[in-house]
Amino acid sequence: MALRNAIMATLLDGEASGYDLTKSFAASVANFWMATPQQLYRELERMEGDGLIAARVVEQERRPNKRVFSLTPAGLETLCDFTAEPPRPSVIRDELMVKVQAVDSGDMEAVRTAVSEWRSWSEAKVARFERLRLRLLGGVPEEDYLVSTARVGPYLTLMRGLAFEKENVAWADRVQAILERRLELIRG
């Protein structure tokens, strides 16, 4: 999947500046796609050149003018074509998993600490995703929201991100307990 598909999916919510897209990625899309602001801005330029998005300048008082982007019909068609393609299997490249794989021949205490820090990051994401979930629901029961909202996709991806991070926390708890027991045996 290309970054452009994630950008186009985000633009389904409406016109946005590069700054708005960066914030949107950090707040919601980050549970399944990471991109730096520099990557986003470079891709926006390419997408505009390819006719997938259109930009317009919004004049602002007391602040520099900004460019806002929206999907073009060609962009919407490209996104529709993308959704029709079967997905490729996901690939995980995770440095922590390599460290855990090698824990028996390395510094077990350092790996346990790394797992603990990773758990904290996942726990923080769970809290952030829960706040976003409540904001999306806006006090409406989830089942009502799921059938009445104009765009259900952001909520469905949020559900996946939330489940993923909760599993990360549970996995980290189990790994930490196992490594702590092994360290106690080593320490004697």
N, C-alpha and C positions, 0 to 999 in steps of 0.2 A: 504494500500500500504506500502510496506517495503522500507526502505532507499536504499536497494540494487537495487531496480528497478530504482530509481532516479539516482543512480551512473551508472548503466548500460546504461541508456538513455544518460547520459552525455558522456560516453565513446564511443558512436556512432560517436562523432566528432574526435575520434582518441586517441592514446596513451596519458596518462597523469600521472603525479606524484600525490601523495596525496596532495601536496601543490597546484598544478595546479587545482585539483578537488575542493579544498577549495575555491580558487579564483573564479572558474567557478560557484560554488554554490552561492557565495556572489554576483556575477555579473549578473547571469541570472536565475538560478534555484530557487533563493530565492523568486521569485514572486509566487511560489507555493509549495516550500518544504524547510523547515529550518533544518539545521543540524550543530552541532558544529564540529570543526576540530577533536576533540577526537572521536566523533561518527563516522565520516568518516573513520578515520584510523582503528578503531576497526572493522568496517564493511568490509573494504578492506581486512583485515586479514581473516575474516570469509569467504568472497567470494572467496579468493584465495584457502582456504582450501576446499571449496565446488566445486572447478573447474570451477567457473563462469568467473573468470578473471585470467590472467597470469601476473606475474611480472618479470621484468628483471632489472638488475642493470646497471645504466649508470655512468661510471666513469667520474669524473669532476676534472679539475685542480683547485687548490686554493679553492675548496669548497668540502664539503663532498659528497661522491657518493650518488646518489639518485635512488630510485626504481620507475619505471614507469609501469603503468598497462594498459592492453588492454583486450578487451572482447575475450573470447574463443568461439568456436562454441557452447559449452553448454550454455554459458552466453547469446549468441545471441538467441538461441532457447528458453531459459527461458524468455527473454525479449519479444520475439515474442508471446509466450504463454500468458504472462501478458497482452499484448495489445489486445489479443483476448477475454479476460474475460470482462464481463460487469462490469462497475465501481460500487462501493458501493456509496451510497449517502454521500456527504460531511457533515462533522460535524464541527460546529463552536464552539470553546471554547474561549471566548474573555472576559477578565477581565473588560475591559472598558464597554462592553455592560451590564454587571452585575451592574456596578456603575451607568450607565445611567438609567437602569431599576429601581434602588433604589434612584434616585436623589431626589424624593419628600420627602424622610424621612432622607436625609443625608445632606452633605455640598454641596449645589448647586454651590457655587463659585468654590470649589475644583474640582467638576466634569466638570464645564465649562472650567477650566484651563487644565484639563486632556484631554478634547476633543480638545482644541486648540493645545496642544503639539502633540497629535495624528495626527491632521491635518497637522502639520509641517512635521512630519515623512512621511506621505503619499505624501505630495507635493515634498519632497526630492526624494522619490522613483519615482514619475512621471518624474522628471527631469533626474534621472539616467536611467530610462527605455527609455526615449526619446533619450538620447545620444546613448544608446545601439542599439536602432532601427535604427538610422541614420548610425551607424557603420555597422550594418548588411546589410543595403540596399546599402551602398557603392556608393551612387549617382545614383543608378538604380531606376526608378519608381517602386513603391510598386507592382503594378499588374504584371510587368515584372519579378520582383524578385520572386514573389510567384509561378510563373510557371517555372522559370528557375533554381532556387537554388537547390543544391544537397540535402539539408536537410531543409525542411520547418517547422518541428516541433518546433525548438527553436524560430522561429519568431511567430508561432501561440501561443505558451505559453506566449511569451512576450506581444502579443496583449491582452491576457486575463489579465495578471498582470497589464498592463497599464490601461485597462478599470476599473479593480477593484480599483486601487488606485485613479483614477479620481473620481469614485463614492464615495470613502471614503472622498475625499476633499469636494465634493458637500454635502454629508450627514453631515459632521462636520460643514460646514458653516450654514446649516439649523438648526442644534441642537444648535449651539452657539447663533444664532439670537433668537431662542425660549427661551433659558435659560436667555439670557440678558434681554429680555422683562419681564420675570417672576421675575428676580432679581430687576428690576426697580419697579415693583409693590410691591414687598416685602419691598423695601427700602422706598417706599412711595414718 
